[in-house]
Amino acid sequence: MQQEATQSFLPYLSQRFHTLVWTCLDSDLTKSAVFYAERYFAMNQLNHDARHLYATTLLCAGQTHSAMCLIDNPPDMRCSGCLEIKAKCCTALGRYRQAREALEESLQDTSYTPTQSMGSRTARAFPEEAALRCRSGTMALKGNLPEKASLSFRQALALNPMLWEAFEGLCALGSFPEIDELFPPKSVPVKRTAPEEQAQLKPAPSIPTATGAGFFTPDVGSTGNSHRGWKPEPQAPQPFRMGPPPLPRDSLAANDTSIFPVDNSFLQVQAHLRPSRTQATVVGSAQATTSRPLSSADEAGPVHKKLRSAVRKPSAEVVKSKAVKSTVDEPLKKARARPALKFANFFSSSGRRSQPVSSTRTTLAGKSERPVNSGVPIRRSTRLMSNANIKPASKVRHPPLRERRRVTTRSRLAESENDEEALTHGEAPQSTSPPSNAAQSPRSDVSPAPSNWTAGQEQAAQEAYDVEMADHYVYELMRRFASATRALSMYDSRKCLLELEKLPLIHQNSPWVLAMVGRAHYERLEYASAERAFKAVRSLEPFRMWDMEVYSTLLWHLQQNVQLSYLAQELLSINPQSPQAWIAVGNLFSLQKERSQALTCFRRAAQLDPSCAYAYTLSGHESIDEDLDKAIGFFQSALRTDPRHYNAWYGLGTCYLRMSKIRLAEYHYRKAVEIHPNNAVLLGCVGMAVERRGDKTVALSLFDQAVRLSPDNALVRYRRAKILISLKRYSSALQDLELLRDSSPEESNVVFQLAKVYRLIGDEVKSAHWLAVARDISPKSVNKIKKLIETAKDEEEDDPMDEG
């Protein structure tokens, strides 16, 4: 049912994405254009218009190889539009012969009709104010003017909240906008119905919100939407559901995330061709027929069935007259039945009710009977008695077809088959009024007034409803992405993963979302899950350059030399002028302990992109073991580029800690924790600095908090074990060391501390055993072992050699 609803407004949804993308391209907002084009392409990957638009945005964003891979399909899957974009990509790459071949092949197809994204259009002569302010904020951000950048971004979002680059810029500055203020919750649009139903429903007036629709909505003449000014009245708020929820094992927040396959169920119901007006009318009529409620006379419920003995039978003369008249009129009734049904279905609308009638029925004697629609059903015996007292006329006048159908429907709900036959022939109301008094007949009192709701109005209401549903889809999609991006910028990785889980599966399987999943797991120190996510990104977009610096650092942490070497060579062959490629090469040299070559690569990345704070930070980490002053200079350069780069604050704290400047080290560590409060390593560093200045109780509480955040992190658990040893809480320290021994049996420092604890508690046998194991693992630790044996138990102090 949800897929059918989505299919109905799919043409309008495509138009919305088409307008969003081209407006962003005209305003030089290429990152926003790529974002919206990927959303459009993720909804229907078989749609060539979406493919052309996505490839065009990638080409404009400088991702030429990705655009080339997108449209370089086999001959049976590509069109002339794909060939024309391929020629542009080959021209940008300097492959002029391939560009000529693509153009010549496209010329052979003379019957090709350009898709919507490649057809003629009128570009905006000058960008809107919101786009200009967004670009101004981007330049201020790169020019190290954070206050001016934040002001420009907020002004741009106030004019148009759909500017994705402005929202990302605010998140990068740490000035996080509130989602409910930027994207207020909106209810699902309601389709406009007939005036009678609107008068009965009386919905509450809607509150207008600023959505930026005027910026991205095309002109009326270009879209054919003449009902843009109409706004439907909202219903009660409903959840945003555009697809089935993911399976429990497909949870993005779980550590054992499995990258799910692409779900093509949405593609099966999507048709790019716009449904015709006839189809829309037929669908609307069918819905109106099936969902039409009972008439107002039936709202009180079915009439209770009476016993047959209690029913007063009509006189024989009346029955005989009815039978003769029914036999004569049967062919005429059958001939008029089908046209009448067609007429009723054509003008019916879903949910329309009959108008209540408060007038009374007049008889020949001038007496008023009981009101027809008084809310209480008329007893059958009373009606039969009243009909029996009326003297039948010579020419019996039958009620109109609509009233006869209403009486039959009510009778079927109330009576059995025999009683229904009796009602059909005996209960039809009669009147002795002459034909000239037809205006005062019961038909004028019982039947509702004919509705002025025409087929054109029904079609217009359906089109307006589809337009509003398309806008609502894009709005809710932006709301979800904004919530996830905000959470990731605040380093609340778990919330980010939970927000991404609420997206439809077709968007969860896109490279943009999978890259966010990889970064979220990376920030949570869940390297295995992050690696799976980045591998999925590479399989979907093999030539992607964005986020690859994070992937290369992830491979460095995992000590995967071969995979990192392959990644570095691929990135360098794709674009040797990108900082991501040189960062990957530098991480490879760093993993191979070639610090000078790694430092050269990181410097090259900083030269290619002076705003890349990560290149300066990695340069500082490579220099920290050789020249602390040089490393401090690199970290400060990174902070001048990006004040929220927590890794640079962490590097400065490490430099000052090695220089025994404990207060400065603690200050910089705490600045890093303010930016990334969910990082267990940073909390452990703060605890280590606090311990150095003598406050071991506060340091232990910090280590406990770090272990709660990341129970599997070996570094913070090892540091907590050391401080527990210094506090002479040997049993607790022994528990941590045994866990570390099981997880890292080859770590000599863990084995050495374990032998030390056993010696302190008086178990000399186990202490000697683990000292022998530590000597076998690390022969260089012989001097440490001798010193431990020669030192008395009360004189033992912490060994600074195993810190790190």
Secondary structure, DSSP 4 states (H G I P E B T S, - for coil): -HHHHHHHTHHHHHHHHHHHHHHHHHTT-HHHHHHHHHHHHHH-TT-HHHHHHHHHHHHHTT-HHHHHHHH---GGG--HHHHHHHHHHHHHHT-HHHHHHHHHHHHT-TT----TTTS-----SS--HHHHHHHHHHHHHHTT-HHHHHHHHHHHHHH-TT-HHHHHHHHHHT-PPPHHHHS---PPP-----HHHHHHH-PPPPPP----HHHHPPPHHHH--TTTT--PPP-S-----SSPPPPGGG-SSSTT---PPPP-TTGGG--SSPPPHHHHHHHHHHHHHHT----GGGTT-PPPPPPGGGSPPPPHHHHHHHHHHHHHHHHHHHHHHHHHHHHHHHH--TT--PPP-----B-TTS-B---TTSSSPPPHHHHHHHHHHSPPPSSPPPPPHHHHHHHHHHHHHHS-HHHHHHHHHH-S------GGGGGGSHHHHHSPPPP---HHHHHHHHHHHHHHHHHHHHHHHHHHHHHHHHHHHTT-HHHHHHHHHTS-HHHHTSHHHHHHHHHHHHHTT-HHHHHHHHHHHHHH-TT--TTHHHHHHHHHHTT-HHHHHHHHHHHHHH-TT-HHHHHHHHHHHHHTT-HHHHHHHHHHHHHH-TT-HHHHHHHHHHHTTT-HHHHHHHHHHHHHH-TT-HHHHHHHHHHHHHTT-HHHHHHHHHHHHHH-TT-HHHHHHHHHHHHHTT-HHHHHHHHHHHHHH-TT-HHHHHHHHHHHHHTT-HHHHHHHHHHHHHH-TT-HHHHHHHHHHHHHTT-HHHHHHHHHHHHHH-GGGHHHHHHHHHS-GGG----GGG--
